[in-house]
Amino acid sequence: MKTTRSANDSELAAEEKLVGSDRVLAVLSELAEHPGGIGLDEIARAVNSPKPTAHRALAALRRAGFANQDGRGHYVLGDKFLRMAFAHHEARPDHIRVQSILQVLADYHGETAHYAVLDGRSVVYRSKVDPPSGAVKLTSTVGGRNPAHATAVGKVLLAHALPDREAVRAWIGRAKLERRTEHTRVTVDELHEELERVRELGYSIDDQENEVGINCIAVAAYLTSPTVPSGAISVSAVAYRTPMQTLIDGLPRIQRIIAGLAPDA
């Protein structure tokens, strides 16, 4: 009987420890919802705990450096927690962070979603999600390249990198840009005018400029900086199935999805 009681006591202690850990995490999550600070009474109500329990959870977080108390007596996330979160965010590979967004875009539009970065005169596809099974899929591959001037992802990134005509001229240099289709813009004036349009509209399109029968819309993605795009996210479609205008009409939904919201939020 003593052995059984001892085992039961150990299990109870482990369960109480788990519940305590859950309570601390609940308090931590609640702090994240209140960047301006929150009082003890409000925290206790929000996590459905007695004030002493909430206070113990806050004390544990403060000891760990995950919570602080400001001059008003309100609690906020601690600097140590923020440093850890930001360090993890910056170190996390961008193509992994963007994968879930691409999946939503591909599922919603029934077309291929890409994330690409600029590398010299080319774009490199870092991530790709194809539409659901049964739909026509594109031949692009992760790690594959395409000319930046002929793609929507490339042009939206060039619009940030080449702010004026002289920058476009210097980027092209003496080399001729490849004319992938009859729609490809290959001169300094053509590309400069297109990049001006991209900056004005906030998005770029590839209207069968890289490959006949394929169109695309792209927006810049700011995964590592609020001002400098880390890459671009696009929806690429078979033209007969999803016309260019359909992609443009769907731009607000694409932007909301990229912002982490539901398509019809």
C-alpha positions as CSV (number, residue, x, y, z in Angstrom):
1,M,0.0,0.0,0.0
2,K,2.8,2.4,0.9
3,T,4.4,1.8,-2.5
4,T,1.1,2.4,-4.3
5,R,0.5,5.6,-2.3
6,S,4.0,6.8,-3.1
7,A,3.5,6.2,-6.8
8,N,0.2,8.0,-6.7
9,D,1.8,11.0,-4.9
10,S,4.5,11.1,-7.5
11,E,1.9,11.1,-10.3
12,L,-0.1,13.8,-8.6
13,A,3.0,16.0,-8.1
14,A,3.9,15.5,-11.8
15,E,0.3,16.5,-12.9
16,E,0.4,19.6,-10.7
17,K,3.7,20.6,-12.2
18,L,2.3,20.2,-15.7
19,V,-0.8,22.3,-14.8
20,G,1.6,24.9,-13.3
21,S,3.6,25.0,-16.5
22,D,0.5,25.3,-18.6
23,R,-0.6,28.2,-16.4
24,V,2.8,30.0,-16.9
25,L,2.5,29.5,-20.7
26,A,-1.1,30.9,-20.6
27,V,0.2,34.0,-18.7
28,L,3.0,34.4,-21.2
29,S,0.6,34.2,-24.1
30,E,-1.6,36.8,-22.5
31,L,1.3,39.2,-22.0
32,A,2.0,38.9,-25.7
33,E,-1.5,40.3,-26.4
34,H,-0.8,43.5,-24.4
35,P,2.4,45.2,-25.6
36,G,1.4,48.3,-23.6
37,G,1.2,46.2,-20.4
38,I,-1.5,44.5,-18.4
39,G,-2.4,44.5,-14.7
40,L,-2.5,41.5,-12.4
41,D,-6.3,41.5,-12.0
42,E,-6.8,41.5,-15.8
43,I,-4.3,38.7,-16.3
44,A,-6.0,36.6,-13.6
45,R,-9.3,37.0,-15.3
46,A,-8.0,36.4,-18.8
47,V,-6.3,33.1,-17.8
48,N,-9.2,32.1,-15.5
49,S,-6.9,31.8,-12.4
50,P,-6.9,33.1,-8.8
51,K,-4.7,36.2,-8.4
52,P,-2.2,34.3,-6.3
53,T,-1.8,31.6,-9.0
54,A,-1.4,34.3,-11.7
55,H,1.1,36.1,-9.5
56,R,3.2,33.0,-9.0
57,A,3.2,32.5,-12.8
58,L,4.4,36.0,-13.3
59,A,7.1,35.7,-10.7
60,A,8.4,32.6,-12.5
61,L,8.4,34.5,-15.8
62,R,10.2,37.4,-14.2
63,R,12.9,35.2,-12.7
64,A,13.5,33.8,-16.2
65,G,13.7,37.2,-17.7
66,F,10.5,36.6,-19.8
67,A,8.4,39.3,-18.0
68,N,9.0,42.7,-16.5
69,Q,6.9,45.1,-14.5
70,D,6.7,48.7,-15.6
71,G,6.4,51.9,-13.5
72,R,2.6,51.6,-13.4
73,G,2.8,48.1,-12.0
74,H,1.7,46.6,-15.3
75,Y,3.4,43.5,-16.7
76,V,5.0,43.3,-20.1
77,L,7.1,40.7,-22.0
78,G,10.7,40.8,-20.8
79,D,13.7,41.8,-22.8
80,K,15.2,38.4,-22.7
81,F,12.1,36.8,-24.2
82,L,12.0,39.4,-26.9
83,R,15.7,38.9,-27.7
84,M,15.2,35.2,-28.0
85,A,12.1,35.6,-30.2
86,F,13.8,38.1,-32.5
87,A,17.0,36.0,-32.8
88,H,15.0,32.9,-33.7
89,H,12.9,34.8,-36.2
90,E,16.0,36.3,-37.9
91,A,17.8,32.9,-38.0
92,R,14.8,30.9,-39.3
93,P,15.3,30.3,-43.0
94,D,12.9,32.4,-45.0
95,H,11.8,29.6,-47.3
96,I,10.6,27.6,-44.3
97,R,8.8,30.6,-42.8
98,V,6.9,31.3,-46.0
99,Q,5.9,27.7,-46.8
100,S,2.6,27.8,-45.0
101,I,1.6,31.0,-46.9
102,L,2.4,29.4,-50.2
103,Q,0.3,26.4,-49.3
104,V,-2.7,28.6,-48.6
105,L,-2.2,30.5,-51.9
106,A,-1.9,27.4,-53.9
107,D,-5.0,25.8,-52.3
108,Y,-7.1,28.9,-52.6
109,H,-6.2,29.7,-56.3
110,G,-5.6,26.2,-57.5
111,E,-2.4,27.4,-59.0
112,T,1.4,27.3,-58.2
113,A,2.8,29.6,-55.6
114,H,6.5,30.5,-55.5
115,Y,8.9,32.3,-53.2
116,A,12.0,33.6,-55.0
117,V,15.0,35.8,-54.3
118,L,17.1,38.0,-56.5
119,D,20.6,36.8,-57.4
120,G,22.3,39.1,-59.9
121,R,20.4,39.0,-63.1
122,S,18.3,36.0,-62.2
123,V,15.7,35.0,-59.7
124,V,16.2,31.8,-57.7
125,Y,13.1,29.9,-56.5
126,R,13.6,29.1,-52.8
127,S,10.2,27.5,-52.3
128,K,7.3,26.2,-54.4
129,V,3.9,24.7,-53.7
130,D,1.9,23.2,-56.5
131,P,-1.9,23.2,-56.7
132,P,-3.9,20.3,-55.5
133,S,-3.5,17.0,-57.3
134,G,-5.2,16.8,-60.7
135,A,-4.4,20.3,-61.7
136,V,-1.8,21.2,-64.4
137,K,1.6,21.9,-62.6
138,L,4.4,24.2,-63.7
139,T,7.9,22.9,-64.5
140,S,9.7,25.3,-62.2
141,T,11.8,23.8,-59.5
142,V,13.2,24.8,-56.2
143,G,16.7,26.1,-56.8
144,G,15.9,26.8,-60.5
145,R,16.5,30.1,-62.1
146,N,14.8,32.5,-64.5
147,P,15.8,35.9,-65.9
148,A,14.7,38.6,-63.4
149,H,13.6,41.0,-66.1
150,A,11.1,38.5,-67.5
151,T,9.4,37.3,-64.3
152,A,6.9,38.9,-61.9
153,V,9.0,38.0,-58.9
154,G,12.1,39.5,-60.6
155,K,10.5,42.7,-61.6
156,V,9.0,43.4,-58.2
157,L,12.5,43.0,-56.6
158,L,14.2,45.0,-59.4
159,A,11.7,47.8,-58.7
160,H,13.2,48.1,-55.2
161,A,16.8,47.6,-56.4
162,L,16.8,49.8,-59.5
163,P,15.2,53.1,-58.5
164,D,15.8,55.1,-61.7
165,R,16.7,54.9,-65.4
166,E,20.4,55.1,-64.8
167,A,20.3,52.3,-62.3
168,V,18.5,50.2,-64.9
169,R,21.0,51.1,-67.5
170,A,23.9,50.2,-65.3
171,W,22.3,46.9,-64.3
172,I,21.8,45.9,-68.0
173,G,25.3,47.0,-68.9
174,R,26.6,45.9,-72.3
175,A,24.9,42.5,-72.1
176,K,21.6,42.1,-74.0
177,L,18.6,41.0,-72.0
178,E,17.1,37.7,-73.3
179,R,13.8,38.1,-75.1
180,R,12.0,35.0,-73.8
181,T,8.8,35.7,-75.6
182,E,7.5,38.5,-77.9
183,H,6.1,40.2,-74.7
184,T,9.5,40.4,-72.8
185,R,10.8,43.9,-72.1
186,V,14.4,44.0,-73.0
187,T,15.5,47.6,-73.5
188,V,16.5,50.1,-70.8
189,D,13.4,52.3,-71.5
190,E,11.0,49.4,-71.5
191,L,12.3,47.9,-68.3
192,H,12.5,51.3,-66.6
193,E,8.9,52.1,-67.5
194,E,7.8,48.7,-66.3
195,L,9.6,49.1,-62.9
196,E,8.0,52.6,-62.5
197,R,4.6,51.0,-63.0
198,V,5.5,48.3,-60.4
199,R,6.4,50.9,-57.8
200,E,3.2,52.8,-58.5
201,L,0.9,49.8,-58.3
202,G,2.8,47.9,-55.5
203,Y,2.8,44.6,-57.5
204,S,4.2,43.2,-60.7
205,I,2.8,40.9,-63.4
206,D,4.3,38.5,-65.9
207,D,1.8,38.4,-68.8
208,Q,3.4,35.5,-70.7
209,E,6.8,37.3,-70.7
210,N,8.8,34.4,-69.5
211,E,6.9,31.5,-70.9
212,V,4.1,31.4,-73.4
213,G,0.8,30.3,-71.8
214,I,1.9,31.2,-68.3
215,N,1.1,34.4,-66.4
216,C,1.9,35.5,-62.9
217,I,1.4,38.2,-60.3
218,A,3.9,38.9,-57.5
219,V,4.4,41.1,-54.4
220,A,7.4,41.8,-52.3
221,A,7.9,39.8,-49.1
222,Y,9.4,41.4,-46.0
223,L,10.6,38.5,-43.9
224,T,13.8,39.9,-42.5
225,S,13.3,43.7,-42.7
226,P,10.3,46.1,-42.7
227,T,11.8,48.1,-45.5
228,V,14.0,45.8,-47.7
229,P,12.3,42.9,-49.3
230,S,13.8,39.5,-48.6
231,G,12.2,38.1,-51.7
232,A,8.9,37.9,-53.6
233,I,5.9,35.8,-53.4
234,S,3.9,35.0,-56.5
235,V,1.0,33.0,-57.9
236,S,1.8,31.6,-61.3
237,A,-1.1,30.3,-63.5
238,V,-1.8,28.5,-66.7
239,A,-3.3,31.4,-68.8
240,Y,-6.2,29.6,-70.3
241,R,-7.3,28.4,-66.8
242,T,-6.7,31.6,-64.8
243,P,-6.4,34.8,-67.0
244,M,-4.2,37.6,-66.0
245,Q,-7.1,39.8,-65.0
246,T,-8.4,37.1,-62.6
247,L,-5.0,37.2,-60.8
248,I,-5.1,41.0,-60.6
249,D,-8.7,41.0,-59.3
250,G,-7.6,38.5,-56.6
251,L,-4.7,40.7,-55.5
252,P,-6.4,42.0,-52.3
253,R,-6.9,38.4,-51.2
254,I,-3.3,37.5,-52.0
255,Q,-2.1,40.4,-49.9
256,R,-4.4,39.4,-47.0
257,I,-3.1,35.8,-47.2
258,I,0.5,36.9,-47.1
259,A,-0.4,39.1,-44.1
260,G,-1.5,35.9,-42.4
261,L,-5.2,36.5,-42.7
262,A,-8.0,34.3,-44.2
263,P,-8.8,34.9,-47.9
264,D,-12.1,36.5,-47.0
265,A,-11.2,38.1,-43.7
